[in-house]
């Protein structure tokens, strides 16, 4: 399906939870966030129905996000359900890697094709500070487990203050080069102030070629990360919400002052 600017919309990012087992400084405020009620979060059956209808509009790529998607109970079963939809040619997942040592092989066996893992520093103390208590070793074990499970390529998402020349970013870049990993550098963004940048090593942030819609964990389809526009599948119906999202997708993002990153999945 094409939007008003002749961009082919074939990619759906699906946030399956607003919960996370880390509290990264650039994603969550120090005093925490107000979580959704469990009854507000989409069920697996609702997610599958939305994806099934989305493929009839041309969606062929799905990425599972959060919060942290691996904290969602029975996430492996959801991956299996999505992988069995024939029209989905590319099924990925973005994770902070903390639980990946446990889940890498089951996810691969369930049909997950690609995985992105967050890693902003290789300094144990800095990692704990950025994530407010996270354990770097758990993430490194998760990366190793993903490799052993057969995921290739594995992409590493590295958030930077300004650019990839920062010392922590260079350390991550060298680590990726030595371990056959692909790295993408993501400059810190601000939804409320409309601050965003193209992803170095990826396609994110390049509005002219944006091909994605986002589904929030409580059932809103958003045509743009940096926009207040959202269309509720439960109130409007799935088909109408998708149509409105595509028809109203802006040429470029501006600001988003009604959502948070932990809710949208980035």
Residue pairs with C-beta under 8 A, 6 or more apart in sequence:
1 8
1 9
1 10
1 57
1 58
1 246
2 8
2 9
3 9
3 223
3 246
3 247
3 249
4 247
4 249
4 251
5 249
5 251
7 208
7 209
7 210
7 211
7 249
8 58
8 211
9 57
9 58
9 59
9 211
9 212
9 213
9 246
9 249
10 58
10 59
10 60
10 61
10 211
11 59
11 60
11 61
11 62
11 63
11 211
11 212
11 213
12 51
12 54
12 59
12 61
12 62
12 63
12 212
12 213
12 214
12 215
13 62
13 63
13 65
13 212
13 213
13 214
13 215
13 265
14 47
14 50
14 51
14 62
14 63
14 64
14 65
14 215
14 265
15 65
15 66
15 67
15 69
15 214
15 215
15 216
15 217
15 263
15 264
15 265
16 41
16 42
16 47
16 64
16 65
16 66
16 67
16 69
16 72
16 75
16 78
16 217
17 41
17 66
17 67
17 68
17 69
17 71
17 72
17 217
18 33
18 35
18 36
18 41
18 66
18 67
18 217
18 218
18 262
18 263
19 35
19 66
19 67
19 68
19 71
19 72
20 27
20 28
20 66
20 67
20 68
20 71
20 96
20 262
21 68
21 71
21 96
21 98
21 99
22 68
22 96
22 98
22 131
22 132
22 133
22 134
23 30
23 32
23 131
23 132
23 133
24 96
24 130
24 131
24 132
24 134
25 129
25 130
25 131
25 132
26 130
26 159
26 188
26 261
27 260
27 261
27 262
28 260
28 261
28 262
30 132
33 260
33 262
36 217
36 218
36 263
40 218
40 219
41 217
41 218
42 50
42 215
42 217
42 218
42 219
44 74
44 77
44 78
44 81
46 219
46 233
47 78
47 82
47 215
48 78
48 81
48 82
48 85
49 238
50 215
50 219
50 233
50 238
51 59
51 62
51 82
51 85
51 88
52 85
53 238
53 239
53 242
54 213
54 238
54 242
55 85
55 87
55 88
57 242
57 243
57 246
59 87
59 88
59 213
60 87
60 88
60 89
60 90
61 88
61 89
61 90
61 91
61 92
62 82
62 88
62 90
62 91
62 92
63 91
63 92
63 93
63 94
63 116
64 75
64 78
64 79
64 82
64 91
64 92
64 93
64 94
65 93
65 94
65 264
65 265
65 266
66 72
66 94
66 217
66 262
66 265
67 217
67 262
67 263
67 265
68 95
68 96
68 98
68 99
69 75
69 93
69 94
69 95
70 95
70 98
70 99
70 100
70 103
71 99
72 78
75 103
75 107
76 103
76 106
76 107
76 110
77 110
79 91
79 93
79 107
79 110
79 111
79 112
80 110
80 111
82 88
82 91
82 111
83 91
83 110
83 111
83 112
84 111
90 113
90 114
91 111
91 112
91 113
91 114
92 112
92 113
92 114
92 115
92 116
93 107
93 112
93 114
93 115
93 116
94 115
94 116
94 117
94 118
94 157
94 265
94 266
95 115
95 116
95 117
95 118
95 142
96 117
96 118
96 131
96 134
96 139
97 117
97 118
97 119
97 138
97 139
97 142
97 143
98 134
98 135
98 138
98 139
98 142
99 138
99 142
100 115
100 117
100 139
100 141
100 142
100 143
100 145
100 146
101 138
101 141
101 142
101 144
101 145
102 145
104 115
104 142
104 145
104 146
104 148
104 149
104 151
105 145
105 148
105 149
107 115
107 149
108 149
108 150
108 151
112 151
114 151
114 153
114 155
115 146
115 151
115 154
115 155
116 154
116 155
116 156
116 157
116 184
117 139
117 142
117 143
117 146
117 154
117 155
117 156
117 157
118 139
118 156
118 157
118 158
118 159
119 139
119 143
119 156
119 157
119 158
119 172
119 175
120 126
120 127
120 130
120 158
120 159
120 160
120 168
120 172
121 127
121 130
121 136
121 168
121 171
121 172
122 136
122 168
122 171
122 172
122 175
123 136
123 168
123 171
124 136
124 137
126 168
127 134
127 135
127 136
127 139
128 134
128 135
128 136
143 154
143 156
143 179
143 181
146 154
147 154
147 179
147 180
152 180
153 180
153 181
153 182
154 181
154 182
155 181
155 182
155 183
155 184
155 202
156 172
156 176
156 181
156 182
156 183
156 184
157 184
157 186
158 164
158 168
158 169
158 172
158 173
158 183
158 184
158 185
158 186
159 185
159 186
159 187
159 188
160 166
160 168
160 169
160 185
160 186
160 187
160 188
161 187
161 188
162 187
163 169
163 185
163 187
163 200
164 170
164 173
164 185
164 200
169 185
172 183
173 183
175 181
176 182
176 183
182 201
183 201
184 199
184 200
184 201
184 202
184 204
185 199
185 200
185 201
186 197
186 199
186 200
186 202
186 204
187 196
187 197
187 200
188 195
189 195
189 196
189 197
189 261
190 196
191 225
191 226
191 255
191 256
191 257
191 259
191 260
191 261
192 255
192 256
192 257
193 255
194 226
194 253
194 254
194 255
194 256
196 205
196 225
196 226
196 253
197 205
198 204
198 205
198 206
199 205
199 206
203 209
207 251
207 252
207 253
210 224
210 249
213 221
213 222
213 223
213 242
213 245
213 246
213 249
214 221
214 222
214 223
214 225
214 264
214 265
215 221
215 222
215 233
216 222
216 230
216 259
216 263
216 264
216 265
217 263
217 265
218 263
219 232
219 233
219 234
220 230
220 231
220 232
220 233
221 230
221 231
221 233
221 241
221 242
221 244
221 245
222 229
222 230
222 231
222 245
222 259
222 264
223 229
223 245
223 246
223 248
223 249
223 250
224 249
224 250
224 253
225 253
225 256
225 264
225 266
226 253
226 254
226 255
226 256
227 250
227 253
227 254
227 255
227 256
228 255
228 256
228 257
228 258
228 259
229 245
229 248
229 250
230 258
230 259
231 240
231 241
231 242
231 244
231 245
232 241
233 241
236 244
